[in-house]
Amino acid sequence: MEREARKDLREIAARYKPLVVDILKRLLDFVFHRIYDGVDVDEEGMKRLVEASKKGPLILCPCHKSHIDYMILSMICDDYGLQPPHVAAGDNLNFWPVGRLLRAGGAFFIRRSFRGDRIYSATMGAYVKRLLQDGFTQEFFIEGGRSRTGKLLPPKFGMLTLEVDAWLTGVKSDAWFAPISLSYERIVEARSYQHELLGGEKQKEDAKALLSATKVLRRRYGRITIRPGEPISLAQLFRERGVDPKTVTADEKKKLVQQLGLRIAA
């Protein structure tokens, strides 16, 4: 059992390396200046995130429209003095060499489904708890996957439940969830989205797809707009609902997680 848990942890865990992060930021800065006309960031919204991060662990919950999302957010966080987040990434992105680079940049990988795998579930929960306990900024996409239509998808509650479960162990007095809106004048994946919406198969993320993605460097994609929402205090949410974290029932927790998800996605 311990051996399997260690194997799962190796599959999941980020291996954050500041030097790699610095190199990636310089590379991405070059790429984004080449393909985008600029990034419009809500200054006041970012200040609210910085203030919230001083009160407890900050969990960024952006909408998900493009693979660019997590790259641009990590860069913007660094620009504003926020700790670059540990990002929950689908295990479909854990292929060579992207997986190793993403891990070094703070990504941790999560299976699309692990229902029934008690050891993996416990390991994943313990890892999220450690991130929260150590005060790391985290990030996950509230919709689960990328929206192909531009419309916000219904919230998924898996990662929210893991975060709430971790907080309920008492490792921190509060945790802050930050809704973030990202919008693009043009989406780099627009052609593949159109292909999928017309009934075509989803292109598999692999080294071959990575090489074909270099075509985006030949085009311009307009501007990116980033609008952080008001951070939500988890402790305050429990107080508003009159629920004691020490005695919360499974049904109360489920309802609170759903309410939190709907507030983030609103």
N, C-alpha and C positions, 0 to 999 in steps of 0.2 A: 504493500500500500504506500509506504514512504517513497519507494523507488518511483512509483507511478506519479505521485504528487510532485516529486522533483522534476520528472520528465515534463509534466504539464507546466510547471513553473518556467522551465527553460523555453517552452513553446510560447508562453504568455509574455514574460517580462521584458520591459525596455532595458536598454544598456546605454544610458545617457552618457554622451561624451562631448564635453564643451568644445573641444577642438573641431570635432566633426560638425557640430552645430554651427560654429563660426564659418567653416568652409562652405557648408550648405547654404547659409544665409547669403554669403557673397555670390555664390552661383545663382541662387534664385533671384537675387536683386538684379543681376545682369539679365536673366531671362525675362523677368517681369517688365523691366524697362524696355526690353525689345518688343514685347507683344502687347503691353497695355499702355494706355495714355495717362494713367495715374490711378491713385487709390484715394477715394473720398471717405475719410474717417470722421465720425462724430466725436469731437474732442471731449465734450462734456460726458458723453457716454463712457469713454475710456477712463476718464477721471473717476467715475462712479465705480468702475471695476477695480481700479487701484485702491480706492478707499475700502471697498468690500474685502479685498485681499488682506488688508491689515487686521480685519476682525475675525477671520477664520479662513479655512481652505476655500479656494475659489474653483468652481466647476463650470467651465464654459459649455454652453449648450446651443451651438449654432444650427441653423437650417443647413441642409446639405444639397448643393446643386452641382458641385464639380469636385474633382480631385484637387483642384487648386485651393479649395476651402481651408484645409488644415495647414497647407504651406503658407498661405498669406496670413492666416491668423497667428501662427507662431512667430512670423516676422514682425507683425504689428505689436504683439505682446512685448517682444524684445525692445522694439522702438520706444514703447511707453514705460519701460522699466518693470514690466510684469515678468515673472518667471515664465519662460516658454513652457507650454503645457505638456504633460504626459497625455498622449492622444490615444483613445481606444480605436483601433483599426481592425477591419475585417481580416480574417486570416487568408482571404483571397489575395491580399497584397504581400503576403509573406513568401515572396519568391526571390531568387537571386538575380541581381544584386540589390534590388529595391528593399527587400526585407531587412537586410543588415543595415542599410543606410537609415531606414525609418526607425529602427530600434535605437541606433546611435543618436537620432534626433529626438527621441522621447516617445516613440510609438510603442504601445503594447498591443498584442494581438489577441483577438477574441473570436472564438468559433461562432458561426451564425446560429448554431443551436447546440446546446449541451444538456438538454432535458434528459434526465435519467442517468447521467454520468455524475455520480455523487462526488467522486474524488476531484474531477475537473471543476465542478461547481464550487466545492469547498476551497480549492486552490485559488480560483478566480476571486472568490469573496475575500479570502485572506490577503490577496495582493491589493485589491482595492482598499481594504481596511488599512494596510500599511501606507499606501499613498496618502490617504486621508490623515492618518496619524502623524506622518512626517511633514504634513503641510504642503505637499506638492499641488501646484495648479494642475487641474485635469481638464480634459475636453472629450466630449462625445457628441455624436449627432443624434438629436432627439427623434429624428425620423427613422433612424436605423440605416437607411440607404439613401442614395442620391435620387432626388426627384427628377424624372425625365420630362416633366411637363412645365416646370417652373412654379407649379402650385405646391403649397406646403402639404406634406403627407401627414396622416394621423400619427400622433406620438407613439413611440415604442417604450415599454416600461421596464425592460430587462435591466439596462444599466442604471436607471433611476432606482430600481429596487435594490441593486447591489450597493449603491451609494447610501441609501437610507438605512439599509441593514448595517453597513459599516459605522455610520454615525450613531445608531442606536446602541452600539457597544460602549459608548461613552468616551471614545478616544479624543473627541473635540467637543467644546461647548456649543459650537455652531458650524454650519457649512453654508456657503452661498452659491446659488445656482444663477447663472447669468445667461438669459436668452440673447442671442445675437442673430441679426438679419444680415445676410450677404446677398448682394445682387450684382449681376454682370450685364453689361450692354450686349455682349456676345459670349456664349459658352463655348469653351474649347472642344467639348465633347458633342457639340450640336449635331454633327453628322451621324455619329454612332447612336445618339438618342433617337434621331429620326428613323434610322434603320430599325431600331428595336420597336418603336411605336408602330411601324408599318408591318410588324410581324417577324422581323429578322431575329436571329439569335444574338444574344448578348456576347460581345467580344470578351474572350477570356483575358484576365490580367496576367501577362507573362512577359518574358524578355523580348519576344517578338513584337508584342504590342507596344512595349516601351520604345523600341527602335522606330516603329511607325509613328509614335507620338512626337518625334522630332519635327514632323511636318508643321506643327503649330508655330514653330519659330519663323515661318515664312509669312505669317499673317498678323494683322493687328486685331485686337479684340475690345477696343474701347476702354471704358473705365470700370473699376470695381467700387462698389459702395458698401461700407460696413457701418451698421447701426446697432450698437449694444443697447439692450433693454435694461430695465431696472432690475438689479440683482435681488434675488428672493432668498430671505433668511429661512433656513429649514427650522430652526428653533422657534422663530416667530410664527411660522405656518402651524406648528404643533400647538402653540399657545392660542392662535386664532380659532383653531378647531376644538379647543378645550381637551386636548389629548395629552396625557402624561407619557413622555418617552420611556419612562421606567416600567410602565404597566400597559403599554399599548398592546392591543390584541391584533391577531393576524388580519381580521376584517378591517379594523381601523387603519392599520398600516396600508393595506391594499387601496383603500379609498383615498388616503392621503397621497400615496404615490400617483394615483390617477389624477387627483386634483393638481398636484405639482406639475405633472406632465402637460396637462391642459393649459395651465398658466404659462408655462414656458413656450408652448406652441401658439399661444393666443396672438 
